[in-house]
Amino acid sequence: MRTLVLAMVCAASVAHADNITVGLYAPSEPFPSTAARVDLAKKLGDHIGGALGGVGVGRVYARAGDFASAVKKGEVTVALVDATYLASTGGNYTVVAAATRAGDATHGWQLVARGAQKIGQLKGKRVLVPSVGGREGDFVLNVLFGGEVGKDFFGKIESVPDTASTLAALGLGKAEAAIVPASVELPAGVTTVLALPQLSGPVLVAYGSLTAAQKQAISTAATSFKGDGTVGGFKASDADAVKAIARRFSVPIKRGPHAVPAVRVVVGDLVETRTFTIERTPATAFALAPSDDKLAP
């Protein structure tokens, strides 16, 4: 009987492991093609599934809504997700590792344009940006520009499915400017107008009811993963990088300098260069005048 119960537990464990789905939603990553995304997802699914003792299935999500729906339904166990998307939308997840490109987990962004050399020339123009889950305006104006340009500076900030589509649309003249990662190859006639801050790239996250031991196994396995030119590997990380981006989505509060003088008054400061005198009062002022009845004979 004991042997039968053990066999049933092992079978259930394997069945659970076989159902691992490793999702990929990283629209800002400059994959050269959709096929490259699919290949990476498959390789990552095999690697993570093996670390958990089963077979993982890699799945690419092209739209934020599809990915969010899959997570809500519990269809995704582990996922490689843009940190900017997580910072924008939040959610219940655990960061287990950070993706690296050329050894770095953070990467710069840039404002690029056709026929413009200065940002002032882009006032009122249409700007494209890879999707961050619906808050592209806040991402551009607050996260990247730090609130230094007004909400009405650009004519329109429009979301595009991914970086490759953003560059393709810009190259075809469908917009005057775009916000893209700094490491991409620009179309002909497009130049960099302004370098923007560095942000964390995609992070590997765990969803659902994975145990602490399983999350640790995923984190350990991720550090030995060998990817491609876009996602070369992973390094240990936590949620701090995502939280740092999330804080920048809010409008920064601008305050002028506020100097508080050091006030320290001593007696010497009060009496210095001053002369104090006390007027003498006649002694007769302190004597009582005799009454009239005492003066009578």
C-alpha positions as CSV (number, residue, x, y, z in Angstrom):
1,M,0.0,0.0,0.0
2,R,2.8,2.4,0.9
3,T,4.5,1.6,-2.4
4,L,1.3,2.4,-4.3
5,V,0.9,5.8,-2.5
6,L,4.5,6.7,-3.3
7,A,4.0,5.9,-7.0
8,M,0.9,8.0,-7.1
9,V,2.7,11.0,-5.5
10,C,5.6,10.6,-8.0
11,A,3.2,10.4,-10.9
12,A,1.3,13.5,-9.8
13,S,4.6,15.4,-9.4
14,V,5.7,14.5,-12.9
15,A,2.3,15.5,-14.3
16,H,2.5,18.8,-12.6
17,A,6.0,19.4,-14.0
18,D,4.8,18.5,-17.5
19,N,2.4,21.4,-17.4
20,I,5.0,24.1,-17.0
21,T,4.5,27.0,-19.5
22,V,7.3,29.5,-19.8
23,G,5.9,32.7,-21.3
24,L,7.8,35.4,-23.1
25,Y,6.4,39.0,-23.2
26,A,9.3,41.4,-23.8
27,P,8.2,43.9,-26.6
28,S,11.1,46.3,-25.9
29,E,13.8,43.6,-26.5
30,P,15.3,44.2,-30.0
31,F,14.8,40.6,-31.4
32,P,15.6,40.6,-35.1
33,S,12.4,38.7,-35.9
34,T,9.4,36.9,-34.5
35,A,11.2,33.6,-35.2
36,A,14.0,34.7,-32.9
37,R,11.5,35.3,-30.1
38,V,10.0,31.8,-30.7
39,D,13.4,30.1,-30.7
40,L,14.4,31.8,-27.4
41,A,11.1,30.9,-25.7
42,K,11.4,27.3,-26.8
43,K,15.0,27.1,-25.5
44,L,14.0,28.8,-22.2
45,G,11.1,26.5,-21.8
46,D,13.3,23.4,-22.2
47,H,15.8,24.7,-19.8
48,I,13.4,25.8,-17.0
49,G,11.3,22.7,-17.5
50,G,14.3,20.5,-17.0
51,A,15.3,22.3,-13.8
52,L,11.9,21.5,-12.3
53,G,12.1,17.9,-13.3
54,G,9.7,17.9,-16.3
55,V,9.2,19.3,-19.8
56,G,8.6,23.1,-20.2
57,V,6.8,24.6,-23.1
58,G,7.8,28.1,-24.3
59,R,5.1,30.4,-25.5
60,V,5.4,33.9,-27.0
61,Y,2.8,36.6,-26.4
62,A,2.5,39.5,-28.8
63,R,0.0,41.6,-27.0
64,A,-0.2,42.8,-23.4
65,G,-3.8,41.8,-23.1
66,D,-3.2,38.2,-24.1
67,F,-0.3,37.8,-21.7
68,A,-2.2,39.3,-18.8
69,S,-5.2,37.0,-19.5
70,A,-2.9,33.9,-19.6
71,V,-1.4,34.9,-16.2
72,K,-4.8,35.5,-14.7
73,K,-6.0,32.1,-15.8
74,G,-2.9,30.4,-14.3
75,E,-1.7,29.3,-17.7
76,V,1.8,30.8,-17.2
77,T,4.1,29.4,-14.6
78,V,7.3,31.2,-15.4
79,A,7.8,34.2,-17.8
80,L,10.5,36.4,-19.2
81,V,8.8,39.9,-19.0
82,D,9.9,43.5,-19.6
83,A,10.6,45.2,-16.4
84,T,8.9,48.3,-17.8
85,Y,5.7,46.3,-18.3
86,L,5.7,45.0,-14.7
87,A,6.4,48.4,-13.3
88,S,3.5,49.8,-15.3
89,T,0.9,47.1,-14.5
90,G,2.0,45.5,-11.2
91,G,0.8,42.0,-10.3
92,N,1.6,39.1,-8.0
93,Y,4.9,37.6,-9.1
94,T,8.4,36.9,-7.8
95,V,11.5,38.1,-9.7
96,V,14.0,35.2,-9.8
97,A,16.6,36.6,-12.3
98,A,17.4,39.4,-14.6
99,A,18.1,38.9,-18.3
100,T,21.4,40.2,-19.7
101,R,22.5,41.4,-23.1
102,A,26.3,41.7,-23.6
103,G,26.6,41.0,-19.9
104,D,24.5,43.9,-18.7
105,A,21.1,43.8,-17.1
106,T,20.4,47.5,-17.7
107,H,20.3,49.3,-21.1
108,G,20.0,52.8,-22.3
109,W,17.1,54.3,-24.4
110,Q,17.1,56.9,-27.0
111,L,14.9,59.4,-28.9
112,V,15.4,58.9,-32.6
113,A,13.9,60.8,-35.5
114,R,13.9,61.5,-39.2
115,G,15.0,65.0,-40.3
116,A,15.5,66.3,-36.8
117,Q,18.7,67.0,-34.9
118,K,17.3,68.7,-31.8
119,I,14.3,67.8,-29.5
120,G,12.8,71.2,-30.1
121,Q,12.2,70.3,-33.7
122,L,9.9,67.5,-32.5
123,K,7.4,69.6,-30.7
124,G,3.9,68.6,-31.8
125,K,5.2,65.5,-33.6
126,R,4.0,62.0,-33.4
127,V,6.2,59.6,-31.4
128,L,6.2,55.8,-31.4
129,V,7.2,53.6,-28.5
130,P,7.2,49.8,-27.8
131,S,4.2,48.8,-25.6
132,V,4.6,48.9,-21.8
133,G,1.0,47.8,-21.1
134,G,-1.0,50.9,-21.7
135,R,0.9,53.7,-20.0
136,E,3.2,54.7,-22.8
137,G,2.6,58.4,-22.2
138,D,3.8,58.2,-18.6
139,F,6.7,56.0,-19.6
140,V,8.0,58.5,-22.1
141,L,7.3,61.7,-20.2
142,N,8.0,60.7,-16.6
143,V,10.2,57.6,-16.6
144,L,12.5,58.6,-19.5
145,F,12.2,62.4,-19.6
146,G,11.7,62.8,-15.8
147,G,8.9,65.3,-16.3
148,E,11.1,67.8,-18.0
149,V,8.8,68.1,-21.1
150,G,5.1,69.0,-20.8
151,K,2.3,66.6,-21.5
152,D,1.4,68.6,-24.7
153,F,5.0,68.7,-26.1
154,F,4.6,65.8,-28.4
155,G,1.5,65.7,-30.6
156,K,0.9,62.1,-29.9
157,I,2.6,59.2,-28.1
158,E,1.5,56.0,-29.7
159,S,2.1,52.3,-28.7
160,V,3.6,49.8,-31.1
161,P,3.7,46.0,-30.5
162,D,7.5,45.8,-30.2
163,T,10.8,47.5,-31.0
164,A,11.2,45.9,-34.5
165,S,7.7,47.2,-35.5
166,T,8.5,50.6,-34.1
167,L,11.7,50.9,-36.2
168,A,9.9,49.6,-39.3
169,A,7.1,52.1,-38.9
170,L,9.6,54.9,-38.4
171,G,11.6,53.8,-41.4
172,L,8.5,53.9,-43.6
173,G,7.7,57.4,-42.5
174,K,4.6,56.6,-40.5
175,A,5.9,58.9,-37.7
176,E,8.5,61.6,-37.2
177,A,10.2,60.1,-34.1
178,A,10.4,57.0,-31.8
179,I,11.6,55.9,-28.4
180,V,13.7,52.7,-28.7
181,P,16.5,50.9,-26.9
182,A,20.0,52.4,-27.5
183,S,21.5,49.2,-28.9
184,V,19.3,48.8,-32.0
185,E,20.3,49.4,-35.6
186,L,18.5,52.4,-37.0
187,P,16.8,52.6,-40.4
188,A,18.3,54.7,-43.1
189,G,17.8,58.4,-42.6
190,V,17.0,58.0,-38.9
191,T,19.4,59.5,-36.3
192,T,19.7,59.7,-32.6
193,V,18.4,63.0,-31.2
194,L,18.8,62.5,-27.5
195,A,20.3,59.8,-25.2
196,L,17.8,58.7,-22.5
197,P,18.4,57.0,-19.1
198,Q,19.2,53.3,-18.6
199,L,16.6,51.0,-17.3
200,S,16.4,47.3,-16.3
201,G,15.8,44.9,-19.2
202,P,13.5,41.9,-19.0
203,V,13.3,39.9,-15.8
204,L,12.5,36.2,-15.2
205,V,9.5,35.9,-12.9
206,A,7.6,33.1,-11.2
207,Y,3.8,33.1,-11.0
208,G,1.3,30.9,-9.2
209,S,1.9,28.5,-6.3
210,L,5.5,27.5,-6.9
211,T,7.4,26.7,-3.7
212,A,10.4,28.5,-2.5
213,A,12.5,25.5,-3.4
214,Q,11.2,25.5,-7.0
215,K,11.8,29.2,-7.3
216,Q,15.4,28.7,-6.1
217,A,15.8,25.9,-8.6
218,I,14.6,28.2,-11.4
219,S,17.0,31.0,-10.3
220,T,19.9,28.6,-10.2
221,A,19.1,27.1,-13.6
222,A,18.7,30.6,-15.1
223,T,22.3,31.5,-14.4
224,S,23.5,28.6,-16.6
225,F,21.2,29.5,-19.5
226,K,22.9,30.3,-22.8
227,G,20.7,32.4,-25.1
228,D,21.3,34.5,-28.1
229,G,22.5,38.0,-29.0
230,T,19.4,39.6,-27.6
231,V,19.1,37.7,-24.3
232,G,22.5,36.2,-23.7
233,G,21.8,34.8,-20.2
234,F,20.7,35.7,-16.7
235,K,22.1,37.0,-13.4
236,A,20.6,36.9,-9.9
237,S,18.2,39.7,-9.2
238,D,15.2,40.8,-7.1
239,A,12.2,43.1,-7.5
240,D,14.2,46.3,-6.7
241,A,14.9,47.1,-10.4
242,V,11.2,46.9,-11.2
243,K,10.2,49.0,-8.2
244,A,12.7,51.7,-9.2
245,I,11.0,52.0,-12.6
246,A,7.5,51.9,-11.0
247,R,8.4,54.9,-8.8
248,R,9.3,57.0,-11.8
249,F,5.9,56.5,-13.5
250,S,4.5,59.1,-11.2
251,V,4.8,62.8,-12.0
252,P,7.9,64.1,-10.2
253,I,7.3,66.9,-7.7
254,K,9.4,69.9,-8.4
255,R,10.3,72.1,-5.4
256,G,12.5,75.2,-5.4
257,P,15.6,75.4,-3.1
258,H,14.6,75.9,0.5
259,A,17.4,77.2,2.7
260,V,16.9,77.1,6.5
261,P,19.2,79.6,8.2
262,A,21.0,78.4,11.3
263,V,19.6,80.6,14.1
264,R,21.9,80.8,17.2
265,V,21.4,83.9,19.3
266,V,23.7,84.5,22.3
267,V,23.8,87.3,24.8
268,G,26.9,88.8,23.2
269,D,25.1,89.3,19.9
270,L,22.3,91.2,21.7
271,V,24.5,93.7,23.6
272,E,27.4,94.1,21.2
273,T,27.8,97.8,19.9
274,R,24.9,98.8,22.2
275,T,25.0,101.2,25.2
276,F,22.6,100.6,28.0
277,T,21.8,103.3,30.7
278,I,19.4,103.4,33.6
279,E,18.0,106.8,34.4
280,R,18.5,107.8,38.1
281,T,15.3,108.3,40.0
282,P,15.4,111.0,42.8
283,A,15.2,109.6,46.3
284,T,12.3,111.9,47.2
285,A,10.2,110.0,44.7
286,F,10.2,107.1,47.1
287,A,9.1,109.2,50.2
288,L,5.4,109.7,51.1
289,A,4.2,113.2,51.3
290,P,2.9,114.1,54.8
291,S,-0.9,114.4,55.2
292,D,-2.6,117.7,56.0
293,D,-3.7,116.7,59.5
294,K,-0.1,116.0,60.5
295,L,0.9,119.5,59.5
296,A,-1.8,121.2,61.5
297,P,-0.7,122.9,64.8
